[in-house]
């Protein structure tokens, strides 16, 4: 016989343990998420009250805690949904791919392509140490994890090396994979700056952010193996779904990294 914890569906809550019922409910909902339930539809308050034989107050507190952790979204007029089971994590000092991070937490990655074209941008060209009139490939995407808005990603690359990307469908693929596959370019290094910002109304609507949610603004300048600058990227990502992690030691300490060149 399979162990009790392996059984699907709700597990009974114990009223004599001294642990609050809402905390037990929250833990059981997380267990059910990890077992693969709720991927499509998350039960409403009435359903949870009936399933667990608890009060609506208990259910609301459990859901409030899950929302505070960024694990559940709930908005007026829309069904509640689980987001990724844990926030995406960027390790300082490692090359970072939002695409791979979404895949690693078990979420389904999809992008809505807002723009993919060739254009000139004197400011960006200067950052890439190019003439201001240099043609650039521009890609703008709304990044989704399990169909929930996660980030707005904008990237510029020299058209001389990235023009083949204009024919790529970036709905479900990684820019870096396609850059290496079609342009023989691999981002090998560079610098990145991460700062917290308060989203404007348009950004909040686009990313479906609660009013209490801040954004991380991530600027990245990337170079290839020849140290040629080939990428300028600006990403806005929901701070409730993204963390930054750094290793440290007593001998070496740790550093979050400083830009090697100014804007």
C-alpha positions as CSV (number, residue, x, y, z in Angstrom):
1,X,0.0,0.0,0.0
2,X,1.3,3.5,-0.9
3,X,2.1,5.8,2.0
4,X,-0.6,8.2,3.1
5,X,1.4,11.2,1.9
6,X,1.4,9.8,-1.6
7,X,-2.4,9.8,-1.8
8,X,-4.0,12.5,-4.0
9,X,-6.7,14.9,-2.8
10,X,-7.1,16.6,0.5
11,X,-5.6,15.2,3.7
12,X,-7.5,15.6,7.0
13,X,-6.5,18.5,9.2
14,X,-5.7,17.7,12.9
15,X,-7.5,20.0,15.4
16,X,-5.6,18.7,18.4
17,X,-2.0,19.4,17.4
18,X,-1.8,23.0,18.4
19,X,-0.8,24.0,14.9
20,X,-3.2,26.5,13.3
21,X,-5.6,25.0,10.8
22,X,-4.7,27.6,8.2
23,X,-1.1,26.6,8.5
24,X,-2.0,22.9,8.0
25,X,-4.2,23.8,5.1
26,X,-1.5,25.8,3.5
27,X,1.0,22.9,3.8
28,X,-1.5,20.5,2.3
29,X,-2.2,22.7,-0.6
30,X,1.5,23.0,-1.3
31,X,1.8,19.1,-1.1
32,X,-1.0,18.8,-3.6
33,X,0.7,21.3,-5.9
34,X,4.0,19.4,-5.8
35,X,2.1,16.2,-6.7
36,X,0.8,17.8,-9.9
37,X,-2.7,18.9,-8.8
38,X,-4.1,22.4,-9.6
39,X,-2.1,22.8,-12.8
40,X,-5.2,23.9,-14.8
41,X,-7.7,24.9,-12.2
42,X,-7.3,25.9,-8.5
43,X,-10.4,25.3,-6.3
44,X,-12.3,28.3,-5.0
45,X,-13.0,29.2,-1.4
46,X,-16.3,27.3,-1.3
47,X,-14.7,24.2,-2.7
48,X,-11.9,24.3,-0.1
49,X,-14.3,24.9,2.8
50,X,-16.2,21.7,1.7
51,X,-13.1,19.6,1.0
52,X,-11.4,20.3,4.3
53,X,-14.4,21.0,6.6
54,X,-13.0,24.3,7.8
55,X,-14.4,27.8,8.0
56,X,-14.0,30.3,5.2
57,X,-11.8,32.4,7.6
58,X,-9.3,29.4,7.7
59,X,-9.3,29.1,3.9
60,X,-8.8,32.8,3.4
61,X,-5.9,33.0,5.8
62,X,-4.2,30.0,4.1
63,X,-4.7,31.6,0.7
64,X,-3.5,35.0,2.0
65,X,-0.2,33.4,3.1
66,X,0.2,31.7,-0.3
67,X,-0.4,35.0,-2.1
68,X,2.1,36.8,0.1
69,X,4.7,34.3,-0.9
70,X,3.9,34.8,-4.6
71,X,2.7,31.2,-4.9
72,X,-1.0,32.0,-5.7
73,X,-2.5,34.7,-7.8
74,X,-6.0,35.9,-7.0
75,X,-7.8,38.8,-8.5
76,X,-11.4,40.0,-8.5
77,X,-13.4,38.3,-11.3
78,X,-10.7,35.7,-12.0
79,X,-10.0,32.2,-10.7
80,X,-7.1,31.8,-8.3
81,X,-4.1,30.0,-9.8
82,X,-0.9,28.6,-8.5
83,X,2.2,30.2,-9.9
84,X,5.6,28.4,-10.0
85,X,6.2,26.5,-6.8
86,X,9.3,28.6,-6.0
87,X,10.7,31.9,-7.2
88,X,13.2,32.0,-10.0
89,X,16.8,32.4,-8.7
90,X,19.7,34.0,-10.3
91,X,23.1,33.1,-8.9
92,X,25.5,36.0,-8.9
93,X,28.6,35.2,-11.0
94,X,26.9,32.8,-13.4
95,X,25.5,33.4,-16.9
96,X,21.8,33.8,-16.5
97,X,18.9,32.6,-18.7
98,X,15.4,33.4,-17.8
99,X,14.2,30.7,-20.2
100,X,16.2,28.0,-18.4
101,X,15.2,29.3,-14.9
102,X,11.5,29.0,-15.8
103,X,12.1,25.4,-17.0
104,X,14.1,24.5,-13.9
105,X,11.2,25.3,-11.5
106,X,8.9,23.0,-13.6
107,X,6.9,25.8,-15.2
108,X,6.0,26.1,-18.8
109,X,7.8,29.0,-20.6
110,X,6.1,31.0,-23.3
111,X,6.7,34.4,-24.8
112,X,4.4,36.9,-26.4
113,X,6.4,38.6,-29.1
114,X,5.8,42.4,-29.0
115,X,8.4,43.4,-31.6
116,X,11.1,41.7,-33.7
117,X,12.6,44.0,-36.3
118,X,15.7,45.9,-37.5
119,X,16.1,49.5,-36.3
120,X,18.6,52.2,-35.4
121,X,19.1,53.4,-31.8
122,X,22.0,55.8,-31.3
123,X,22.0,55.4,-27.5
124,X,22.1,51.6,-27.6
125,X,24.6,51.6,-30.4
126,X,27.0,53.7,-28.3
127,X,26.6,51.2,-25.4
128,X,27.7,48.5,-27.8
129,X,30.6,50.7,-29.0
130,X,29.2,51.1,-32.5
131,X,28.4,54.0,-34.7
132,X,25.1,55.6,-33.8
133,X,23.5,54.7,-37.2
134,X,24.5,51.0,-37.0
135,X,21.5,48.8,-37.7
136,X,20.4,46.7,-34.7
137,X,18.1,43.7,-34.3
138,X,15.5,44.5,-31.7
139,X,13.5,41.8,-29.8
140,X,10.8,42.6,-27.2
141,X,8.9,39.9,-25.4
142,X,6.4,39.5,-22.6
143,X,7.7,36.4,-20.8
144,X,5.2,34.0,-19.2
145,X,5.6,31.2,-16.7
146,X,2.6,28.8,-16.7
147,X,0.7,31.5,-18.6
148,X,1.3,34.1,-15.8
149,X,3.1,37.3,-16.7
150,X,6.7,37.2,-15.4
151,X,8.9,39.7,-17.2
152,X,9.2,42.2,-20.1
153,X,12.4,41.6,-21.9
154,X,14.0,44.0,-24.5
155,X,17.2,43.2,-26.3
156,X,19.3,44.8,-29.0
157,X,22.0,43.1,-31.0
158,X,24.1,44.2,-34.0
159,X,22.3,43.3,-37.2
160,X,25.6,42.4,-38.8
161,X,25.7,39.3,-36.6
162,X,22.1,38.8,-35.5
163,X,20.1,39.4,-38.7
164,X,19.2,35.6,-39.1
165,X,17.2,35.9,-35.9
166,X,14.6,38.0,-37.7
167,X,13.1,34.8,-39.1
168,X,12.9,32.9,-35.8
169,X,9.8,32.3,-33.8
170,X,10.7,33.1,-30.2
171,X,7.5,32.0,-28.6
172,X,9.0,28.9,-26.9
173,X,12.7,29.1,-27.4
174,X,15.8,30.8,-25.9
175,X,17.4,33.7,-27.5
176,X,20.9,32.5,-26.5
177,X,20.2,29.1,-28.0
178,X,19.0,30.6,-31.3
179,X,21.9,33.1,-31.3
180,X,24.4,30.3,-31.1
181,X,22.5,28.0,-33.5
182,X,21.9,30.5,-36.3
183,X,24.6,33.2,-35.8
184,X,27.5,31.1,-34.2
185,X,27.6,33.7,-31.4
186,X,27.8,32.7,-27.7
187,X,27.5,35.2,-24.9
188,X,30.5,34.4,-22.8
189,X,30.6,37.3,-20.3
190,X,29.8,40.9,-19.6
191,X,28.2,42.8,-16.7
192,X,24.8,43.1,-15.2
193,X,23.1,45.6,-12.9
194,X,20.0,44.8,-10.9
195,X,17.9,47.4,-9.1
196,X,14.4,47.5,-7.6
197,X,11.9,49.9,-9.1
198,X,8.2,50.8,-8.5
199,X,6.3,49.9,-11.6
200,X,4.2,52.5,-13.4
201,X,0.6,51.9,-14.3
202,X,1.4,50.6,-17.8
203,X,4.0,48.1,-16.4
204,X,1.7,47.0,-13.7
205,X,-1.1,46.3,-16.2
206,X,1.3,44.5,-18.6
207,X,2.7,42.3,-15.9
208,X,-0.6,41.9,-14.0
209,X,1.1,43.1,-10.8
210,X,-0.6,43.7,-7.5
211,X,-0.1,47.2,-6.2
212,X,2.2,46.0,-3.5
213,X,4.6,44.3,-6.0
214,X,7.8,46.0,-7.0
215,X,9.9,45.1,-10.1
216,X,13.6,44.2,-10.6
217,X,15.1,46.2,-13.5
218,X,18.0,44.2,-15.0
219,X,20.4,45.8,-17.4
220,X,22.9,43.6,-19.2
221,X,25.8,44.2,-21.5
222,X,27.1,40.9,-23.0
223,X,30.2,40.1,-25.1
224,X,31.2,37.0,-27.1
225,X,34.4,35.0,-26.8
226,X,36.4,37.7,-28.6
227,X,35.1,40.2,-26.1
228,X,33.1,41.9,-28.8
229,X,30.0,43.6,-27.4
230,X,27.0,41.9,-29.0
231,X,24.1,42.3,-26.5
232,X,22.3,45.1,-24.7
233,X,19.3,43.9,-22.7
234,X,16.8,45.5,-20.4
235,X,14.4,43.3,-18.4
236,X,11.7,44.1,-16.0
237,X,10.8,41.1,-13.8
238,X,8.3,40.8,-11.0
239,X,10.1,40.9,-7.7
240,X,7.8,38.4,-6.1
241,X,8.9,35.8,-8.5
242,X,12.6,36.4,-8.7
243,X,15.5,36.3,-6.2
244,X,19.3,36.9,-6.4
245,X,21.6,34.5,-4.6
246,X,25.4,34.8,-3.9
247,X,27.9,32.4,-2.4
248,X,30.4,33.6,0.1
249,X,33.2,32.4,2.3
250,X,35.1,33.6,5.3
251,X,38.3,34.1,3.2
252,X,37.0,35.6,0.1
253,X,33.7,37.1,1.2
254,X,31.3,37.8,-1.7
255,X,30.6,40.6,-4.1
256,X,27.4,41.3,-6.0
257,X,29.3,42.6,-8.9
258,X,29.9,46.1,-10.2
259,X,29.7,47.3,-13.8
260,X,33.1,47.2,-15.6
261,X,32.1,50.2,-17.7
262,X,29.7,53.1,-17.1
263,X,26.6,53.9,-19.0
